[in-house]
Amino acid sequence: MRGWERTLSVREALCERGQAAGHGWTLGVELLQPHQQHVNAFENQGLAEFPGLEDLAELSALEGRRVRWAPCLTPCGHPLRQRHLERGLPI
């Protein structure tokens, strides 16, 4: 898999899992370790964000277990995915 394909794959996974959860955050147990490393790079680029302590506490209460890692795409992370969909490019 090429680098850009992996990047889009990770963004797609974040988007789908966040929507499925209903709260927008993707729990760490839902992503493979290599994907988690990509998400950390996304954060540095402003494409993903991590919850603060209050949000982590709320997520932990919702999940019934401690949540330590739960990123979501920022508004900047969504447009690239949408452009690829509109142009018929693979995601």
PDB file of N, CA, C and O in Angstrom:
ATOM      1  N   MET A   1       0.843  -1.169   0.000  1.00  0.00           N
ATOM      2  CA  MET A   1       0.000   0.000   0.000  1.00  0.00           C
ATOM      3  C   MET A   1       0.894   1.239   0.000  1.00  0.00           C
ATOM      4  O   MET A   1       1.837   1.334   0.785  1.00  0.00           O
ATOM      5  N   ARG A   2       0.593   2.169  -0.871  1.00  0.00           N
ATOM      6  CA  ARG A   2       1.366   3.415  -0.949  1.00  0.00           C
ATOM      7  C   ARG A   2       1.044   4.310   0.238  1.00  0.00           C
ATOM      8  O   ARG A   2       0.030   4.136   0.914  1.00  0.00           O
ATOM      9  N   GLY A   3       1.928   5.269   0.474  1.00  0.00           N
ATOM     10  CA  GLY A   3       1.761   6.163   1.620  1.00  0.00           C
ATOM     11  C   GLY A   3       0.454   6.917   1.615  1.00  0.00           C
ATOM     12  O   GLY A   3      -0.217   6.998   2.644  1.00  0.00           O
ATOM     13  N   TRP A   4       0.072   7.482   0.457  1.00  0.00           N
ATOM     14  CA  TRP A   4      -1.170   8.254   0.411  1.00  0.00           C
ATOM     15  C   TRP A   4      -2.384   7.349   0.577  1.00  0.00           C
ATOM     16  O   TRP A   4      -3.406   7.773   1.115  1.00  0.00           O
ATOM     17  N   GLU A   5      -2.277   6.102   0.116  1.00  0.00           N
ATOM     18  CA  GLU A   5      -3.385   5.165   0.285  1.00  0.00           C
ATOM     19  C   GLU A   5      -3.555   4.807   1.769  1.00  0.00           C
ATOM     20  O   GLU A   5      -4.675   4.701   2.268  1.00  0.00           O
ATOM     21  N   ARG A   6      -2.443   4.628   2.449  1.00  0.00           N
ATOM     22  CA  ARG A   6      -2.498   4.322   3.881  1.00  0.00           C
ATOM     23  C   ARG A   6      -3.076   5.514   4.648  1.00  0.00           C
ATOM     24  O   ARG A   6      -3.883   5.342   5.561  1.00  0.00           O
ATOM     25  N   THR A   7      -2.658   6.711   4.270  1.00  0.00           N
ATOM     26  CA  THR A   7      -3.171   7.912   4.924  1.00  0.00           C
ATOM     27  C   THR A   7      -4.684   8.008   4.768  1.00  0.00           C
ATOM     28  O   THR A   7      -5.397   8.267   5.738  1.00  0.00           O
ATOM     29  N   LEU A   8      -5.166   7.802   3.564  1.00  0.00           N
ATOM     30  CA  LEU A   8      -6.607   7.871   3.338  1.00  0.00           C
ATOM     31  C   LEU A   8      -7.336   6.744   4.058  1.00  0.00           C
ATOM     32  O   LEU A   8      -8.448   6.934   4.550  1.00  0.00           O
ATOM     33  N   SER A   9      -6.718   5.585   4.118  1.00  0.00           N
ATOM     34  CA  SER A   9      -7.311   4.452   4.821  1.00  0.00           C
ATOM     35  C   SER A   9      -7.483   4.768   6.307  1.00  0.00           C
ATOM     36  O   SER A   9      -8.522   4.467   6.895  1.00  0.00           O
ATOM     37  N   VAL A  10      -6.471   5.370   6.901  1.00  0.00           N
ATOM     38  CA  VAL A  10      -6.550   5.719   8.322  1.00  0.00           C
ATOM     39  C   VAL A  10      -7.598   6.791   8.542  1.00  0.00           C
ATOM     40  O   VAL A  10      -8.357   6.715   9.508  1.00  0.00           O
ATOM     41  N   ARG A  11      -7.660   7.782   7.675  1.00  0.00           N
ATOM     42  CA  ARG A  11      -8.677   8.834   7.813  1.00  0.00           C
ATOM     43  C   ARG A  11     -10.075   8.257   7.674  1.00  0.00           C
ATOM     44  O   ARG A  11     -10.982   8.624   8.420  1.00  0.00           O
ATOM     45  N   GLU A  12     -10.247   7.358   6.724  1.00  0.00           N
ATOM     46  CA  GLU A  12     -11.541   6.714   6.541  1.00  0.00           C
ATOM     47  C   GLU A  12     -11.930   5.930   7.793  1.00  0.00           C
ATOM     48  O   GLU A  12     -13.079   5.988   8.232  1.00  0.00           O
ATOM     49  N   ALA A  13     -10.980   5.202   8.363  1.00  0.00           N
ATOM     50  CA  ALA A  13     -11.250   4.422   9.574  1.00  0.00           C
ATOM     51  C   ALA A  13     -11.652   5.343  10.723  1.00  0.00           C
ATOM     52  O   ALA A  13     -12.595   5.043  11.455  1.00  0.00           O
ATOM     53  N   LEU A  14     -10.952   6.452  10.885  1.00  0.00           N
ATOM     54  CA  LEU A  14     -11.300   7.408  11.944  1.00  0.00           C
ATOM     55  C   LEU A  14     -12.712   7.948  11.745  1.00  0.00           C
ATOM     56  O   LEU A  14     -13.496   8.036  12.690  1.00  0.00           O
ATOM     57  N   CYS A  15     -13.017   8.301  10.525  1.00  0.00           N
ATOM     58  CA  CYS A  15     -14.326   8.873  10.225  1.00  0.00           C
ATOM     59  C   CYS A  15     -15.434   7.851  10.483  1.00  0.00           C
ATOM     60  O   CYS A  15     -16.409   8.157  11.169  1.00  0.00           O
ATOM     61  N   GLU A  16     -15.292   6.655   9.945  1.00  0.00           N
ATOM     62  CA  GLU A  16     -16.325   5.620  10.094  1.00  0.00           C
ATOM     63  C   GLU A  16     -16.528   5.217  11.545  1.00  0.00           C
ATOM     64  O   GLU A  16     -17.662   5.127  12.014  1.00  0.00           O
ATOM     65  N   ARG A  17     -15.450   4.977  12.247  1.00  0.00           N
ATOM     66  CA  ARG A  17     -15.576   4.524  13.636  1.00  0.00           C
ATOM     67  C   ARG A  17     -16.104   5.619  14.552  1.00  0.00           C
ATOM     68  O   ARG A  17     -16.851   5.345  15.491  1.00  0.00           O
ATOM     69  N   GLY A  18     -15.716   6.850  14.278  1.00  0.00           N
ATOM     70  CA  GLY A  18     -16.246   7.965  15.053  1.00  0.00           C
ATOM     71  C   GLY A  18     -17.734   8.150  14.845  1.00  0.00           C
ATOM     72  O   GLY A  18     -18.472   8.407  15.796  1.00  0.00           O
ATOM     73  N   GLN A  19     -18.183   8.019  13.589  1.00  0.00           N
ATOM     74  CA  GLN A  19     -19.612   8.133  13.300  1.00  0.00           C
ATOM     75  C   GLN A  19     -20.382   6.975  13.913  1.00  0.00           C
ATOM     76  O   GLN A  19     -21.461   7.173  14.472  1.00  0.00           O
ATOM     77  N   ALA A  20     -19.838   5.768  13.814  1.00  0.00           N
ATOM     78  CA  ALA A  20     -20.507   4.586  14.362  1.00  0.00           C
ATOM     79  C   ALA A  20     -20.649   4.681  15.883  1.00  0.00           C
ATOM     80  O   ALA A  20     -21.637   4.216  16.451  1.00  0.00           O
ATOM     81  N   ALA A  21     -19.665   5.279  16.528  1.00  0.00           N
ATOM     82  CA  ALA A  21     -19.708   5.413  17.988  1.00  0.00           C
ATOM     83  C   ALA A  21     -20.762   6.419  18.425  1.00  0.00           C
ATOM     84  O   ALA A  21     -21.251   6.359  19.554  1.00  0.00           O
ATOM     85  N   GLY A  22     -21.113   7.339  17.542  1.00  0.00           N
ATOM     86  CA  GLY A  22     -22.116   8.340  17.875  1.00  0.00           C
ATOM     87  C   GLY A  22     -21.565   9.584  18.544  1.00  0.00           C
ATOM     88  O   GLY A  22     -22.266  10.592  18.629  1.00  0.00           O
ATOM     89  N   HIS A  23     -20.336   9.543  19.018  1.00  0.00           N
ATOM     90  CA  HIS A  23     -19.756  10.708  19.683  1.00  0.00           C
ATOM     91  C   HIS A  23     -18.584  11.298  18.894  1.00  0.00           C
ATOM     92  O   HIS A  23     -18.033  12.327  19.285  1.00  0.00           O
ATOM     93  N   GLY A  24     -18.205  10.663  17.802  1.00  0.00           N
ATOM     94  CA  GLY A  24     -17.162  11.207  16.937  1.00  0.00           C
ATOM     95  C   GLY A  24     -15.747  10.770  17.279  1.00  0.00           C
ATOM     96  O   GLY A  24     -14.840  10.931  16.463  1.00  0.00           O
ATOM     97  N   TRP A  25     -15.544  10.225  18.461  1.00  0.00           N
ATOM     98  CA  TRP A  25     -14.210   9.805  18.878  1.00  0.00           C
ATOM     99  C   TRP A  25     -13.999   8.336  18.525  1.00  0.00           C
ATOM    100  O   TRP A  25     -14.915   7.523  18.653  1.00  0.00           O
ATOM    101  N   THR A  26     -12.794   8.002  18.083  1.00  0.00           N
ATOM    102  CA  THR A  26     -12.434   6.616  17.781  1.00  0.00           C
ATOM    103  C   THR A  26     -11.590   6.081  18.929  1.00  0.00           C
ATOM    104  O   THR A  26     -10.533   6.628  19.241  1.00  0.00           O
ATOM    105  N   LEU A  27     -12.056   5.021  19.546  1.00  0.00           N
ATOM    106  CA  LEU A  27     -11.336   4.466  20.690  1.00  0.00           C
ATOM    107  C   LEU A  27     -10.080   3.750  20.217  1.00  0.00           C
ATOM    108  O   LEU A  27     -10.070   3.141  19.147  1.00  0.00           O
ATOM    109  N   GLY A  28      -9.038   3.823  21.003  1.00  0.00           N
ATOM    110  CA  GLY A  28      -7.749   3.247  20.642  1.00  0.00           C
ATOM    111  C   GLY A  28      -7.799   1.771  20.332  1.00  0.00           C
ATOM    112  O   GLY A  28      -7.037   1.292  19.492  1.00  0.00           O
ATOM    113  N   VAL A  29      -8.677   1.036  20.992  1.00  0.00           N
ATOM    114  CA  VAL A  29      -8.755  -0.409  20.754  1.00  0.00           C
ATOM    115  C   VAL A  29      -9.329  -0.726  19.379  1.00  0.00           C
ATOM    116  O   VAL A  29      -9.274  -1.874  18.939  1.00  0.00           O
ATOM    117  N   GLU A  30      -9.879   0.274  18.696  1.00  0.00           N
ATOM    118  CA  GLU A  30     -10.492   0.066  17.390  1.00  0.00           C
ATOM    119  C   GLU A  30      -9.512   0.246  16.232  1.00  0.00           C
ATOM    120  O   GLU A  30      -9.862  -0.020  15.082  1.00  0.00           O
ATOM    121  N   LEU A  31      -8.304   0.687  16.518  1.00  0.00           N
ATOM    122  CA  LEU A  31      -7.303   0.918  15.473  1.00  0.00           C
ATOM    123  C   LEU A  31      -6.055   0.092  15.743  1.00  0.00           C
ATOM    124  O   LEU A  31      -5.654  -0.089  16.892  1.00  0.00           O
ATOM    125  N   LEU A  32      -5.453  -0.400  14.687  1.00  0.00           N
ATOM    126  CA  LEU A  32      -4.195  -1.124  14.802  1.00  0.00           C
ATOM    127  C   LEU A  32      -3.072  -0.159  15.181  1.00  0.00           C
ATOM    128  O   LEU A  32      -3.175   1.044  14.942  1.00  0.00           O
ATOM    129  N   GLN A  33      -2.014  -0.684  15.764  1.00  0.00           N
ATOM    130  CA  GLN A  33      -0.885   0.140  16.203  1.00  0.00           C
ATOM    131  C   GLN A  33      -0.305   1.010  15.078  1.00  0.00           C
ATOM    132  O   GLN A  33      -0.050   2.190  15.316  1.00  0.00           O
ATOM    133  N   PRO A  34      -0.084   0.479  13.857  1.00  0.00           N
ATOM    134  CA  PRO A  34       0.430   1.345  12.787  1.00  0.00           C
ATOM    135  C   PRO A  34      -0.520   2.498  12.454  1.00  0.00           C
ATOM    136  O   PRO A  34      -0.074   3.600  12.135  1.00  0.00           O
ATOM    137  N   HIS A  35      -1.808   2.246  12.527  1.00  0.00           N
ATOM    138  CA  HIS A  35      -2.777   3.318  12.283  1.00  0.00           C
ATOM    139  C   HIS A  35      -2.711   4.365  13.385  1.00  0.00           C
ATOM    140  O   HIS A  35      -2.851   5.560  13.124  1.00  0.00           O
ATOM    141  N   GLN A  36      -2.499   3.919  14.605  1.00  0.00           N
ATOM    142  CA  GLN A  36      -2.379   4.860  15.715  1.00  0.00           C
ATOM    143  C   GLN A  36      -1.196   5.794  15.511  1.00  0.00           C
ATOM    144  O   GLN A  36      -1.274   6.977  15.841  1.00  0.00           O
ATOM    145  N   GLN A  37      -0.107   5.273  14.974  1.00  0.00           N
ATOM    146  CA  GLN A  37       1.058   6.111  14.697  1.00  0.00           C
ATOM    147  C   GLN A  37       0.736   7.153  13.633  1.00  0.00           C
ATOM    148  O   GLN A  37       1.188   8.294  13.729  1.00  0.00           O
ATOM    149  N   HIS A  38      -0.041   6.774  12.620  1.00  0.00           N
ATOM    150  CA  HIS A  38      -0.461   7.736  11.606  1.00  0.00           C
ATOM    151  C   HIS A  38      -1.328   8.833  12.215  1.00  0.00           C
ATOM    152  O   HIS A  38      -1.198  10.006  11.865  1.00  0.00           O
ATOM    153  N   VAL A  39      -2.211   8.443  13.126  1.00  0.00           N
ATOM    154  CA  VAL A  39      -3.088   9.424  13.765  1.00  0.00           C
ATOM    155  C   VAL A  39      -2.265  10.429  14.561  1.00  0.00           C
ATOM    156  O   VAL A  39      -2.583  11.618  14.573  1.00  0.00           O
ATOM    157  N   ASN A  40      -1.218   9.967  15.219  1.00  0.00           N
ATOM    158  CA  ASN A  40      -0.348  10.897  15.944  1.00  0.00           C
ATOM    159  C   ASN A  40       0.289  11.898  14.978  1.00  0.00           C
ATOM    160  O   ASN A  40       0.448  13.071  15.317  1.00  0.00           O
ATOM    161  N   ALA A  41       0.649  11.445  13.788  1.00  0.00           N
ATOM    162  CA  ALA A  41       1.190  12.359  12.773  1.00  0.00           C
ATOM    163  C   ALA A  41       0.102  13.321  12.290  1.00  0.00           C
ATOM    164  O   ALA A  41       0.380  14.490  12.025  1.00  0.00           O
ATOM    165  N   PHE A  42      -1.135  12.828  12.177  1.00  0.00           N
ATOM    166  CA  PHE A  42      -2.251  13.702  11.773  1.00  0.00           C
ATOM    167  C   PHE A  42      -2.433  14.834  12.775  1.00  0.00           C
ATOM    168  O   PHE A  42      -2.713  15.972  12.398  1.00  0.00           O
ATOM    169  N   GLU A  43      -2.273  14.513  14.041  1.00  0.00           N
ATOM    170  CA  GLU A  43      -2.427  15.546  15.068  1.00  0.00           C
ATOM    171  C   GLU A  43      -1.397  16.661  14.850  1.00  0.00           C
ATOM    172  O   GLU A  43      -1.724  17.841  14.969  1.00  0.00           O
ATOM    173  N   ASN A  44      -0.182  16.291  14.539  1.00  0.00           N
ATOM    174  CA  ASN A  44       0.865  17.281  14.293  1.00  0.00           C
ATOM    175  C   ASN A  44       0.540  18.163  13.092  1.00  0.00           C
ATOM    176  O   ASN A  44       0.998  19.303  13.017  1.00  0.00           O
ATOM    177  N   GLN A  45      -0.249  17.639  12.150  1.00  0.00           N
ATOM    178  CA  GLN A  45      -0.631  18.386  10.949  1.00  0.00           C
ATOM    179  C   GLN A  45      -1.964  19.110  11.123  1.00  0.00           C
ATOM    180  O   GLN A  45      -2.411  19.804  10.209  1.00  0.00           O
ATOM    181  N   GLY A  46      -2.599  18.958  12.276  1.00  0.00           N
ATOM    182  CA  GLY A  46      -3.887  19.610  12.523  1.00  0.00           C
ATOM    183  C   GLY A  46      -5.064  18.885  11.887  1.00  0.00           C
ATOM    184  O   GLY A  46      -6.141  19.465  11.745  1.00  0.00           O
ATOM    185  N   LEU A  47      -4.877  17.630  11.502  1.00  0.00           N
ATOM    186  CA  LEU A  47      -5.945  16.873  10.848  1.00  0.00           C
ATOM    187  C   LEU A  47      -6.731  16.007  11.834  1.00  0.00           C
ATOM    188  O   LEU A  47      -7.819  15.532  11.508  1.00  0.00           O
ATOM    189  N   ALA A  48      -6.196  15.802  13.019  1.00  0.00           N
ATOM    190  CA  ALA A  48      -6.865  15.021  14.056  1.00  0.00           C
ATOM    191  C   ALA A  48      -6.606  15.693  15.395  1.00  0.00           C
ATOM    192  O   ALA A  48      -5.645  16.444  15.564  1.00  0.00           O
ATOM    193  N   GLU A  49      -7.489  15.401  16.338  1.00  0.00           N
ATOM    194  CA  GLU A  49      -7.318  15.940  17.684  1.00  0.00           C
ATOM    195  C   GLU A  49      -7.644  14.861  18.701  1.00  0.00           C
ATOM    196  O   GLU A  49      -8.303  13.867  18.398  1.00  0.00           O
ATOM    197  N   PHE A  50      -7.164  15.085  19.912  1.00  0.00           N
ATOM    198  CA  PHE A  50      -7.409  14.155  21.007  1.00  0.00           C
ATOM    199  C   PHE A  50      -8.227  14.863  22.073  1.00  0.00           C
ATOM    200  O   PHE A  50      -8.111  16.077  22.246  1.00  0.00           O
ATOM    201  N   PRO A  51      -9.055  14.111  22.789  1.00  0.00           N
ATOM    202  CA  PRO A  51      -9.900  14.741  23.814  1.00  0.00           C
ATOM    203  C   PRO A  51      -9.090  15.195  25.021  1.00  0.00           C
ATOM    204  O   PRO A  51      -8.029  14.652  25.332  1.00  0.00           O
ATOM    205  N   GLY A  52      -9.625  16.199  25.682  1.00  0.00           N
ATOM    206  CA  GLY A  52      -9.030  16.657  26.932  1.00  0.00           C
ATOM    207  C   GLY A  52      -9.422  15.724  28.071  1.00  0.00           C
ATOM    208  O   GLY A  52     -10.116  14.731  27.855  1.00  0.00           O
ATOM    209  N   LEU A  53      -8.987  16.036  29.253  1.00  0.00           N
ATOM    210  CA  LEU A  53      -9.242  15.178  30.409  1.00  0.00           C
ATOM    211  C   LEU A  53     -10.737  15.019  30.697  1.00  0.00           C
ATOM    212  O   LEU A  53     -11.192  13.922  31.021  1.00  0.00           O
ATOM    213  N   GLU A  54     -11.493  16.099  30.581  1.00  0.00           N
ATOM    214  CA  GLU A  54     -12.931  16.018  30.839  1.00  0.00           C
ATOM    215  C   GLU A  54     -13.620  15.118  29.817  1.00  0.00           C
ATOM    216  O   GLU A  54     -14.479  14.310  30.172  1.00  0.00           O
ATOM    217  N   ASP A  55     -13.243  15.261  28.558  1.00  0.00           N
ATOM    218  CA  ASP A  55     -13.836  14.416  27.513  1.00  0.00           C
ATOM    219  C   ASP A  55     -13.438  12.953  27.692  1.00  0.00           C
ATOM    220  O   ASP A  55     -14.257  12.059  27.478  1.00  0.00           O
ATOM    221  N   LEU A  56     -12.193  12.701  28.082  1.00  0.00           N
ATOM    222  CA  LEU A  56     -11.766  11.329  28.340  1.00  0.00           C
ATOM    223  C   LEU A  56     -12.567  10.716  29.491  1.00  0.00           C
ATOM    224  O   LEU A  56     -12.941   9.545  29.432  1.00  0.00           O
ATOM    225  N   ALA A  57     -12.829  11.499  30.525  1.00  0.00           N
ATOM    226  CA  ALA A  57     -13.630  11.006  31.646  1.00  0.00           C
ATOM    227  C   ALA A  57     -15.052  10.685  31.187  1.00  0.00           C
ATOM    228  O   ALA A  57     -15.630   9.672  31.582  1.00  0.00           O
ATOM    229  N   GLU A  58     -15.599  11.550  30.357  1.00  0.00           N
ATOM    230  CA  GLU A  58     -16.949  11.326  29.825  1.00  0.00           C
ATOM    231  C   GLU A  58     -16.994  10.090  28.931  1.00  0.00           C
ATOM    232  O   GLU A  58     -17.919   9.284  29.030  1.00  0.00           O
ATOM    233  N   LEU A  59     -16.000   9.936  28.061  1.00  0.00           N
ATOM    234  CA  LEU A  59     -15.925   8.754  27.203  1.00  0.00           C
ATOM    235  C   LEU A  59     -15.782   7.481  28.035  1.00  0.00           C
ATOM    236  O   LEU A  59     -16.395   6.457  27.732  1.00  0.00           O
ATOM    237  N   SER A  60     -14.976   7.558  29.073  1.00  0.00           N
ATOM    238  CA  SER A  60     -14.791   6.402  29.951  1.00  0.00           C
ATOM    239  C   SER A  60     -16.115   6.009  30.606  1.00  0.00           C
ATOM    240  O   SER A  60     -16.428   4.824  30.718  1.00  0.00           O
ATOM    241  N   ALA A  61     -16.882   6.999  31.033  1.00  0.00           N
ATOM    242  CA  ALA A  61     -18.187   6.715  31.643  1.00  0.00           C
ATOM    243  C   ALA A  61     -19.134   6.091  30.616  1.00  0.00           C
ATOM    244  O   ALA A  61     -19.871   5.158  30.937  1.00  0.00           O
ATOM    245  N   LEU A  62     -19.115   6.600  29.389  1.00  0.00           N
ATOM    246  CA  LEU A  62     -19.973   6.045  28.336  1.00  0.00           C
ATOM    247  C   LEU A  62     -19.599   4.613  27.990  1.00  0.00           C
ATOM    248  O   LEU A  62     -20.473   3.778  27.756  1.00  0.00           O
ATOM    249  N   GLU A  63     -18.304   4.328  27.957  1.00  0.00           N
ATOM    250  CA  GLU A  63     -17.818   3.013  27.566  1.00  0.00           C
ATOM    251  C   GLU A  63     -17.809   2.014  28.722  1.00  0.00           C
ATOM    252  O   GLU A  63     -17.729   0.806  28.497  1.00  0.00           O
ATOM    253  N   GLY A  64     -17.888   2.506  29.940  1.00  0.00           N
ATOM    254  CA  GLY A  64     -17.850   1.617  31.096  1.00  0.00           C
ATOM    255  C   GLY A  64     -16.458   1.073  31.393  1.00  0.00           C
ATOM    256  O   GLY A  64     -16.317   0.074  32.099  1.00  0.00           O
ATOM    257  N   ARG A  65     -15.446   1.718  30.864  1.00  0.00           N
ATOM    258  CA  ARG A  65     -14.057   1.340  31.100  1.00  0.00           C
ATOM    259  C   ARG A  65     -13.189   2.567  30.844  1.00  0.00           C
ATOM    260  O   ARG A  65     -13.643   3.549  30.258  1.00  0.00           O
ATOM    261  N   ARG A  66     -11.961   2.500  31.281  1.00  0.00           N
ATOM    262  CA  ARG A  66     -11.071   3.650  31.111  1.00  0.00           C
ATOM    263  C   ARG A  66     -10.666   3.815  29.646  1.00  0.00           C
ATOM    264  O   ARG A  66     -10.205   2.869  29.007  1.00  0.00           O
ATOM    265  N   VAL A  67     -10.842   5.013  29.134  1.00  0.00           N
ATOM    266  CA  VAL A  67     -10.426   5.352  27.775  1.00  0.00           C
ATOM    267  C   VAL A  67      -9.217   6.269  27.883  1.00  0.00           C
ATOM    268  O   VAL A  67      -9.274   7.321  28.519  1.00  0.00           O
ATOM    269  N   ARG A  68      -8.130   5.859  27.256  1.00  0.00           N
ATOM    270  CA  ARG A  68      -6.888   6.641  27.336  1.00  0.00           C
ATOM    271  C   ARG A  68      -6.531   7.316  26.016  1.00  0.00           C
ATOM    272  O   ARG A  68      -5.831   8.329  25.999  1.00  0.00           O
ATOM    273  N   TRP A  69      -7.011   6.754  24.918  1.00  0.00           N
ATOM    274  CA  TRP A  69      -6.609   7.225  23.590  1.00  0.00           C
ATOM    275  C   TRP A  69      -7.845   7.213  22.698  1.00  0.00           C
ATOM    276  O   TRP A  69      -8.399   6.146  22.435  1.00  0.00           O
ATOM    277  N   ALA A  70      -8.284   8.369  22.232  1.00  0.00           N
ATOM    278  CA  ALA A  70      -9.516   8.433  21.448  1.00  0.00           C
ATOM    279  C   ALA A  70      -9.490   9.649  20.515  1.00  0.00           C
ATOM    280  O   ALA A  70     -10.054  10.690  20.854  1.00  0.00           O
ATOM    281  N   PRO A  71      -8.854   9.539  19.359  1.00  0.00           N
ATOM    282  CA  PRO A  71      -8.773  10.681  18.444  1.00  0.00           C
ATOM    283  C   PRO A  71     -10.049  10.856  17.615  1.00  0.00           C
ATOM    284  O   PRO A  71     -10.898   9.966  17.558  1.00  0.00           O
ATOM    285  N   CYS A  72     -10.159  11.987  16.995  1.00  0.00           N
ATOM    286  CA  CYS A  72     -11.191  12.223  15.987  1.00  0.00           C
ATOM    287  C   CYS A  72     -10.603  13.163  14.935  1.00  0.00           C
ATOM    288  O   CYS A  72      -9.645  13.890  15.195  1.00  0.00           O
ATOM    289  N   LEU A  73     -11.194  13.131  13.755  1.00  0.00           N
ATOM    290  CA  LEU A  73     -10.750  14.050  12.707  1.00  0.00           C
ATOM    291  C   LEU A  73     -11.194  15.465  13.038  1.00  0.00           C
ATOM    292  O   LEU A  73     -12.290  15.669  13.560  1.00  0.00           O
ATOM    293  N   THR A  74     -10.362  16.426  12.743  1.00  0.00           N
ATOM    294  CA  THR A  74     -10.750  17.828  12.869  1.00  0.00           C
ATOM    295  C   THR A  74     -11.500  18.220  11.601  1.00  0.00           C
ATOM    296  O   THR A  74     -11.507  17.458  10.634  1.00  0.00           O
ATOM    297  N   PRO A  75     -12.122  19.375  11.585  1.00  0.00           N
ATOM    298  CA  PRO A  75     -12.769  19.823  10.346  1.00  0.00           C
ATOM    299  C   PRO A  75     -11.793  19.861   9.163  1.00  0.00           C
ATOM    300  O   PRO A  75     -12.205  19.663   8.020  1.00  0.00           O
ATOM    301  N   CYS A  76     -10.524  20.110   9.422  1.00  0.00           N
ATOM    302  CA  CYS A  76      -9.517  20.111   8.351  1.00  0.00           C
ATOM    303  C   CYS A  76      -9.258  18.705   7.817  1.00  0.00           C
ATOM    304  O   CYS A  76      -8.818  18.555   6.678  1.00  0.00           O
ATOM    305  N   GLY A  77      -9.519  17.684   8.610  1.00  0.00           N
ATOM    306  CA  GLY A  77      -9.279  16.307   8.199  1.00  0.00           C
ATOM    307  C   GLY A  77     -10.353  15.750   7.296  1.00  0.00           C
ATOM    308  O   GLY A  77     -10.105  14.780   6.579  1.00  0.00           O
ATOM    309  N   HIS A  78     -11.547  16.334   7.307  1.00  0.00           N
ATOM    310  CA  HIS A  78     -12.655  15.821   6.502  1.00  0.00           C
ATOM    311  C   HIS A  78     -12.625  16.235   5.030  1.00  0.00           C
ATOM    312  O   HIS A  78     -12.977  15.412   4.185  1.00  0.00           O
ATOM    313  N   PRO A  79     -12.226  17.458   4.673  1.00  0.00           N
ATOM    314  CA  PRO A  79     -12.298  17.871   3.268  1.00  0.00           C
ATOM    315  C   PRO A  79     -11.484  17.019   2.301  1.00  0.00           C
ATOM    316  O   PRO A  79     -11.934  16.774   1.182  1.00  0.00           O
ATOM    317  N   LEU A  80     -10.313  16.566   2.695  1.00  0.00           N
ATOM    318  CA  LEU A  80      -9.496  15.753   1.802  1.00  0.00           C
ATOM    319  C   LEU A  80     -10.225  14.469   1.431  1.00  0.00           C
ATOM    320  O   LEU A  80     -10.224  14.058   0.271  1.00  0.00           O
ATOM    321  N   ARG A  81     -10.839  13.846   2.411  1.00  0.00           N
ATOM    322  CA  ARG A  81     -11.612  12.626   2.165  1.00  0.00           C
ATOM    323  C   ARG A  81     -12.755  12.918   1.195  1.00  0.00           C
ATOM    324  O   ARG A  81     -13.002  12.147   0.267  1.00  0.00           O
ATOM    325  N   GLN A  82     -13.443  14.024   1.413  1.00  0.00           N
ATOM    326  CA  GLN A  82     -14.566  14.386   0.549  1.00  0.00           C
ATOM    327  C   GLN A  82     -14.107  14.646  -0.881  1.00  0.00           C
ATOM    328  O   GLN A  82     -14.777  14.225  -1.823  1.00  0.00           O
ATOM    329  N   ARG A  83     -12.985  15.328  -1.062  1.00  0.00           N
ATOM    330  CA  ARG A  83     -12.470  15.588  -2.418  1.00  0.00           C
ATOM    331  C   ARG A  83     -12.167  14.290  -3.151  1.00  0.00           C
ATOM    332  O   ARG A  83     -12.454  14.162  -4.341  1.00  0.00           O
ATOM    333  N   HIS A  84     -11.592  13.337  -2.446  1.00  0.00           N
ATOM    334  CA  HIS A  84     -11.295  12.055  -3.081  1.00  0.00           C
ATOM    335  C   HIS A  84     -12.575  11.332  -3.487  1.00  0.00           C
ATOM    336  O   HIS A  84     -12.630  10.712  -4.549  1.00  0.00           O
ATOM    337  N   LEU A  85     -13.598  11.412  -2.647  1.00  0.00           N
ATOM    338  CA  LEU A  85     -14.873  10.791  -2.988  1.00  0.00           C
ATOM    339  C   LEU A  85     -15.489  11.449  -4.226  1.00  0.00           C
ATOM    340  O   LEU A  85     -15.991  10.761  -5.115  1.00  0.00           O
ATOM    341  N   GLU A  86     -15.449  12.760  -4.276  1.00  0.00           N
ATOM    342  CA  GLU A  86     -16.029  13.506  -5.392  1.00  0.00           C
ATOM    343  C   GLU A  86     -15.309  13.219  -6.703  1.00  0.00           C
ATOM    344  O   GLU A  86     -15.938  13.210  -7.761  1.00  0.00           O
ATOM    345  N   ARG A  87     -14.011  12.986  -6.652  1.00  0.00           N
ATOM    346  CA  ARG A  87     -13.229  12.745  -7.866  1.00  0.00           C
ATOM    347  C   ARG A  87     -13.168  11.271  -8.228  1.00  0.00           C
ATOM    348  O   ARG A  87     -12.553  10.903  -9.228  1.00  0.00           O
ATOM    349  N   GLY A  88     -13.799  10.428  -7.428  1.00  0.00           N
ATOM    350  CA  GLY A  88     -13.805   9.000  -7.714  1.00  0.00           C
ATOM    351  C   GLY A  88     -12.479   8.336  -7.434  1.00  0.00           C
ATOM    352  O   GLY A  88     -12.208   7.251  -7.947  1.00  0.00           O
ATOM    353  N   LEU A  89     -11.646   8.972  -6.628  1.00  0.00           N
ATOM    354  CA  LEU A  89     -10.358   8.386  -6.267  1.00  0.00           C
ATOM    355  C   LEU A  89     -10.552   7.393  -5.146  1.00  0.00           C
ATOM    356  O   LEU A  89     -11.498   7.512  -4.367  1.00  0.00           O
ATOM    357  N   PRO A  90      -9.681   6.428  -5.055  1.00  0.00           N
ATOM    358  CA  PRO A  90      -9.818   5.438  -3.977  1.00  0.00           C
ATOM    359  C   PRO A  90      -9.589   6.084  -2.613  1.00  0.00           C
ATOM    360  O   PRO A  90      -8.843   7.054  -2.482  1.00  0.00           O
ATOM    361  N   ILE A  91     -10.234   5.531  -1.623  1.00  0.00           N
ATOM    362  CA  ILE A  91     -10.110   6.037  -0.262  1.00  0.00           C
ATOM    363  C   ILE A  91      -9.340   5.045   0.561  1.00  0.00           C
ATOM    364  O   ILE A  91      -9.116   5.271   1.751  1.00  0.00           O
TER     365      ILE A  91
END
